[in-house]
Amino acid sequence: MSLDVETPDPPELETDTDPNAYDDVDVSGANDTHRSDLEAFLREGAWDEAFAEWARQSDLDESEWRIVVDLGLIERFDFFWDDFADRVGYHAPGLPEDWKERDLHPALDSWSTVSAINAELTELGRIVSDRMKADYVDWDADYEAPDDLPDF
């Protein structure tokens, strides 16, 4: 399947957000999250390239995409450098478990739609993260593992 929609603007990254504040993220140690660098990469083409790749394989339909746009979920993505893991980390926004009680959107009417949107936004975050690490990040991780780590 493919999603044929206009590429939205990349998210603006907040420089003072602690990635450990997210339930789905665990960044070890204090480090430079390089958010300003990553935001520049997004604007220089990483976002457009990754979004196009994601849209070609996305299982979302246009009505589900409209929900994402209407709720401003793209703007809530976050990307940050995780020096310990030598990766571009990300937080993908999602629809909450109490979506029905909160009456978030008139077209949001099933758990399968909520699950599809959440899964696809996670996949978009992964693709953007991988693209930035592979094609844009030009620094090395500062973390060096100690020599006495056990072999597993």
N, C-alpha and C positions, 0 to 999 in steps of 0.2 A: 504494500500500500504506500501511498505518498500523500503528503499534505502540501497543497499548492496555495500558499498564503504569502503575503508580503513579509519580508524579514523585519521584525521589530527593532527598534533601537536597542543597543546593548544596555545592560543595567549600569547604573552609577554605583560605584563601590564606596562605602563609608570607611574612611581610614581609621576610625577609632573603635570599630566593632571588634570585640573579642570573639574569635571563631569558636572558642570553647563554650560560649553561651548557647550554642545550638545543641539540641538534644542528639542530633545525628552526626556530630563532629567531635573528634578528639585529637587535639594538636598538642604534642608534647613539647615542653620547654618554652621559654620566652624567646621569641625571634621576630625578625622583621617580616611582616606579612606581604610586603611588596604590593600593596593594593593599588597604589598610584601607577606602578609599572604595569600591573595586570590590566587596569582600566585602559591604559594607553594601548596595550596589545588588543584588547577587545575592539577599540575604535579603529585600530590600524588594519583590521581585517579578520582577526581570529573569530570574532562573533559571527560575521557574515559567512565565513567559510564553514564553521561548525554548525550554524543554523541550517545552512543549505544541505549539509550531509545528514543532519538529523531529520529534516523535513522529507528527504527522499525515502527514508525508511520508517517514518512515523506511522503509527496505527491510529492516531487521532483523526477524527473527521472535522470538517469545518465548524460544525455546531459545538463540538468540544473545544476547539481552538478559540471560538468566540467567548466561551466561558473563561478561559485562561486570560484573554485580553481584557474582558470586562472586569474581572477581579484584580487586574494589575499584577498578576503573578510574576511576569517576566522581570518587572522592576525590583522584585524582592529576591532575585538571585544574588548570591555572594560568592566571590572567588578570592582566595588568599593563598600565599605561599606557605607551605608546611615544610620547613627546613629539615626537621627530623626525618620525615618520610621522603624528602627530595621529590616533592610533587606539588602540583597546583591543586589545592583542596577546594571544595565547593560545598555550598549549602543550597539545595534546591527547595524552593517554596512548595507548599502542597496544601491540599484541602484538608481541614480538620475532621476528626471523627464525628464531631457534633454538627456537621454541615447541614443536616436536615432540620435540627432544632433552630439553628441560626438563620435558616432560610436565606442562604448565601446568594443564590441565583435562581431565577425562575426556570431556566432550562436544566438545572441540576436536579435530577430526579431518581438516580439509582447509584448503588454502591459500585456497580461495574463502571459507570462513568467516572466516579471519584477515583477509583483504583487506576483506571486507564490514564487519567490526567496526571495523577501523582507519579505513576511509573514512567510516563513519557517525559515529565519534567526532570526526573532523576536522570534519565538517559541523556537528555539535552545537557544537563550539567556535566555529566561524565565526558561527553564528546567535546564540549568546550574546554574542559580541564585538560583532557588529553591533547587537544590541538595546541593549546597554549604551551604546554610542557614540551611537546615535540618540535614545534615550529617557531616559537617566540622566545621562550625563556633562555637567556644567555648567561645565566649565572649558575654556579655550582652550589650545592648545599654546603653550609659551613660545619655541619655536624659530622664528627668522625667517631665511629664506634670505638669503644675501648678494645685493646688487644686481648683482654682476658674473657671475652664472651664465650660461653660454652658452645660446642658444636652439637647440633641436634640431628 
